């Protein structure tokens, strides 16, 4: 059981580092001056879910769920 705990801890560390990097790569949610001129309502603003930003958000959600699940599993005293 010790090897399983070490393996899960290594995966947990990889998920933690990946989550930090992905959060730092994302753009801020503040519209800034683009909202005044209407730039936020462009084609790219409406189809953000299909862009790289949408992919980063989706991967961040998956990693956040993995982070919580691994933290709960590692906190159990079964190992």
Z-matrix of the N, CA and C atoms (Angstrom, degrees):
N
C 1 1.442
C 2 1.533 1 111.61
N 3 1.330 2 117.87 1 -23.66
C 4 1.457 3 120.81 2 179.45
C 5 1.524 4 112.16 3 -65.47
N 6 1.338 5 116.26 4 -35.89
C 7 1.463 6 120.09 5 179.67
C 8 1.525 7 110.79 6 -67.43
N 9 1.330 8 116.67 7 -36.68
C 10 1.460 9 120.74 8 178.15
C 11 1.523 10 110.66 9 -65.64
N 12 1.311 11 116.54 10 -40.25
C 13 1.471 12 120.47 11 178.84
C 14 1.528 13 110.86 12 -65.70
N 15 1.319 14 117.24 13 -40.25
C 16 1.465 15 120.86 14 178.06
C 17 1.526 16 109.93 15 -64.96
N 18 1.331 17 116.89 16 -42.93
C 19 1.459 18 120.68 17 179.71
C 20 1.527 19 111.13 18 -63.53
N 21 1.341 20 116.60 19 -43.41
C 22 1.462 21 120.02 20 178.56
C 23 1.529 22 111.76 21 -66.68
N 24 1.310 23 116.87 22 -34.34
C 25 1.465 24 120.33 23 177.42
C 26 1.524 25 110.94 24 -66.84
N 27 1.314 26 117.25 25 -39.63
C 28 1.465 27 121.05 26 177.53
C 29 1.525 28 110.41 27 -65.18
N 30 1.322 29 117.44 28 -43.22
C 31 1.463 30 121.24 29 177.07
C 32 1.529 31 109.92 30 -63.24
N 33 1.325 32 116.88 31 -39.63
C 34 1.457 33 121.99 32 178.80
C 35 1.529 34 110.89 33 -61.86
N 36 1.308 35 117.57 34 -42.65
C 37 1.464 36 121.47 35 179.05
C 38 1.529 37 110.52 36 -65.37
N 39 1.322 38 117.13 37 -40.70
C 40 1.462 39 120.91 38 178.01
C 41 1.527 40 110.54 39 -63.77
N 42 1.336 41 117.00 40 -42.11
C 43 1.466 42 121.02 41 177.90
C 44 1.521 43 110.12 42 -64.17
N 45 1.324 44 118.16 43 -41.41
C 46 1.473 45 121.52 44 179.46
C 47 1.518 46 111.69 45 -61.39
N 48 1.312 47 117.01 46 -47.92
C 49 1.466 48 120.72 47 -178.97
C 50 1.531 49 110.17 48 -65.83
N 51 1.323 50 117.14 49 -41.61
C 52 1.461 51 120.93 50 178.88
C 53 1.519 52 111.29 51 -63.44
N 54 1.315 53 117.08 52 -39.81
C 55 1.456 54 121.61 53 179.55
C 56 1.528 55 110.99 54 -64.60
N 57 1.312 56 117.25 55 -41.81
C 58 1.465 57 121.01 56 178.63
C 59 1.527 58 109.99 57 -64.10
N 60 1.317 59 117.07 58 -45.15
C 61 1.462 60 120.59 59 -179.21
C 62 1.522 61 111.20 60 -63.47
N 63 1.331 62 117.58 61 -43.49
C 64 1.459 63 120.46 62 -179.49
C 65 1.519 64 112.62 63 -66.48
N 66 1.307 65 117.45 64 -38.14
C 67 1.464 66 119.65 65 178.09
C 68 1.527 67 110.01 66 -65.90
N 69 1.307 68 117.55 67 -39.02
C 70 1.455 69 120.37 68 179.32
C 71 1.527 70 112.63 69 -71.20
N 72 1.315 71 118.18 70 -24.94
C 73 1.459 72 121.71 71 179.21
C 74 1.528 73 112.73 72 -77.47
N 75 1.318 74 118.24 73 -20.53
C 76 1.458 75 120.90 74 -175.46
C 77 1.521 76 111.42 75 -75.46
N 78 1.332 77 114.18 76 152.77
C 79 1.456 78 120.36 77 177.53
C 80 1.517 79 109.63 78 -78.63
N 81 1.315 80 116.21 79 158.79
C 82 1.448 81 120.76 80 176.59
C 83 1.523 82 110.79 81 -71.45
N 84 1.300 83 116.72 82 155.92
C 85 1.462 84 121.18 83 -178.81
C 86 1.518 85 112.63 84 -87.16
N 87 1.333 86 118.58 85 -8.93
C 88 1.457 87 121.36 86 179.39
C 89 1.523 88 109.34 87 -69.92
N 90 1.314 89 116.38 88 134.19
C 91 1.460 90 120.92 89 -177.28
C 92 1.525 91 111.70 90 -74.48
N 93 1.300 92 117.71 91 -30.50
C 94 1.458 93 121.12 92 179.25
C 95 1.518 94 111.24 93 69.48
N 96 1.325 95 116.55 94 -149.57
C 97 1.455 96 121.06 95 -178.61
C 98 1.522 97 112.43 96 -76.53
N 99 1.306 98 118.05 97 -12.38
C 100 1.459 99 120.55 98 179.02
C 101 1.512 100 112.51 99 -65.28
N 102 1.315 101 118.01 100 -27.43
C 103 1.464 102 121.26 101 -179.65
C 104 1.518 103 111.33 102 -71.20
N 105 1.323 104 117.20 103 -28.01
C 106 1.462 105 120.39 104 -179.62
C 107 1.522 106 110.38 105 -69.42
N 108 1.325 107 117.14 106 -43.29
C 109 1.464 108 120.63 107 -177.44
C 110 1.516 109 113.12 108 -86.28
N 111 1.314 110 118.17 109 -4.32
C 112 1.457 111 120.72 110 179.65
C 113 1.509 112 113.35 111 87.75
N 114 1.312 113 118.20 112 12.06
C 115 1.461 114 120.88 113 -178.23
C 116 1.521 115 112.19 114 -69.16
N 117 1.320 116 117.51 115 -20.71
C 118 1.461 117 120.53 116 -178.63
C 119 1.523 118 111.41 117 -72.32
N 120 1.332 119 118.09 118 -18.85
C 121 1.454 120 122.03 119 -178.57
C 122 1.518 121 112.34 120 -97.59
N 123 1.304 122 117.41 121 25.14
C 124 1.453 123 120.49 122 179.10
C 125 1.524 124 109.94 123 -79.80
N 126 1.310 125 115.60 124 -179.55
C 127 1.465 126 121.25 125 178.73
C 128 1.522 127 110.57 126 -60.02
N 129 1.328 128 116.85 127 -42.26
C 130 1.462 129 120.27 128 -177.44
C 131 1.515 130 111.27 129 -71.29
N 132 1.327 131 118.33 130 -28.99
C 133 1.457 132 120.94 131 177.54
C 134 1.514 133 112.16 132 -70.72
N 135 1.343 134 116.30 133 -34.75
C 136 1.458 135 120.36 134 -178.55
C 137 1.525 136 112.17 135 -78.78
N 138 1.323 137 117.59 136 -32.60
C 139 1.462 138 121.84 137 -176.46
C 140 1.516 139 111.47 138 -104.43
N 141 1.314 140 116.43 139 38.07
C 142 1.455 141 120.45 140 -177.70
C 143 1.525 142 112.35 141 -67.27
N 144 1.330 143 117.58 142 -26.49
C 145 1.460 144 120.66 143 -178.70
C 146 1.521 145 111.59 144 -67.01
N 147 1.321 146 117.72 145 -24.49
C 148 1.461 147 121.33 146 -179.56
C 149 1.518 148 112.25 147 -92.53
N 150 1.299 149 117.36 148 -5.50
C 151 1.458 150 120.91 149 -176.73
C 152 1.525 151 110.35 150 -89.50
N 153 1.311 152 114.52 151 -175.21
C 154 1.465 153 120.78 152 177.73
C 155 1.524 154 110.55 153 -64.85
N 156 1.340 155 116.88 154 -34.55
C 157 1.467 156 120.72 155 178.28
C 158 1.527 157 110.81 156 -62.87
N 159 1.321 158 116.78 157 -40.94
C 160 1.460 159 120.43 158 177.79
C 161 1.519 160 111.93 159 -64.38
N 162 1.329 161 116.06 160 -38.02
C 163 1.461 162 120.16 161 177.40
C 164 1.524 163 110.71 162 -65.54
N 165 1.341 164 116.85 163 -41.33
C 166 1.466 165 120.07 164 178.61
C 167 1.532 166 111.22 165 -63.25
N 168 1.327 167 116.73 166 -39.43
C 169 1.467 168 120.27 167 178.86
C 170 1.518 169 110.45 168 -64.90
N 171 1.321 170 117.13 169 -42.90
C 172 1.464 171 121.47 170 -179.63
C 173 1.534 172 111.05 171 -64.19
N 174 1.325 173 116.58 172 -44.99
C 175 1.469 174 120.12 173 179.65
C 176 1.528 175 110.44 174 -66.17
N 177 1.335 176 117.18 175 -35.94
C 178 1.467 177 121.05 176 178.41
C 179 1.521 178 110.51 177 -63.39
N 180 1.328 179 117.18 178 -41.12
C 181 1.467 180 120.26 179 177.79
C 182 1.524 181 111.21 180 -63.12
N 183 1.318 182 117.13 181 -41.97
C 184 1.474 183 120.79 182 179.26
C 185 1.523 184 110.25 183 -64.71
N 186 1.335 185 116.75 184 -44.18
C 187 1.468 186 119.62 185 179.81
C 188 1.523 187 111.84 186 -67.35
N 189 1.334 188 117.38 187 -34.97
C 190 1.465 189 119.88 188 177.98
C 191 1.525 190 110.59 189 -65.29
N 192 1.333 191 116.99 190 -41.81
C 193 1.456 192 120.12 191 176.36
C 194 1.527 193 110.91 192 -63.45
N 195 1.344 194 116.63 193 -41.99
C 196 1.462 195 120.78 194 178.07
C 197 1.520 196 111.28 195 -63.09
N 198 1.330 197 116.40 196 -39.14
C 199 1.458 198 121.52 197 178.29
C 200 1.528 199 110.82 198 -60.21
N 201 1.323 200 116.29 199 -47.67
C 202 1.468 201 120.36 200 -179.23
C 203 1.521 202 110.85 201 -65.34
N 204 1.328 203 116.68 202 -44.26
C 205 1.464 204 120.36 203 -178.83
C 206 1.534 205 110.99 204 -63.99
N 207 1.319 206 117.17 205 -44.71
C 208 1.469 207 119.66 206 179.46
C 209 1.527 208 111.67 207 -66.81
N 210 1.325 209 116.74 208 -37.05
C 211 1.467 210 119.37 209 177.95
C 212 1.528 211 110.50 210 -63.53
N 213 1.325 212 117.16 211 -40.27
C 214 1.463 213 119.63 212 177.91
C 215 1.519 214 112.01 213 -67.73
N 216 1.326 215 117.17 214 -41.12
C 217 1.472 216 120.71 215 179.93
C 218 1.527 217 110.68 216 -66.23
N 219 1.331 218 115.71 217 -42.70
C 220 1.470 219 118.28 218 -179.28
C 221 1.518 220 112.63 219 -70.58
N 222 1.316 221 117.54 220 -22.18
C 223 1.455 222 121.46 221 179.55
C 224 1.524 223 112.29 222 -78.68
N 225 1.315 224 117.27 223 -19.30
C 226 1.458 225 120.38 224 177.77
C 227 1.524 226 109.11 225 -67.34
N 228 1.281 227 117.18 226 144.91
C 229 1.467 228 121.61 227 -179.61
C 230 1.519 229 111.08 228 -94.62
N 231 1.312 230 116.73 229 32.81
C 232 1.461 231 120.92 230 179.64
C 233 1.517 232 111.19 231 -80.79
N 234 1.337 233 117.38 232 -30.67
C 235 1.451 234 120.81 233 -175.68
C 236 1.498 235 111.22 234 -78.71
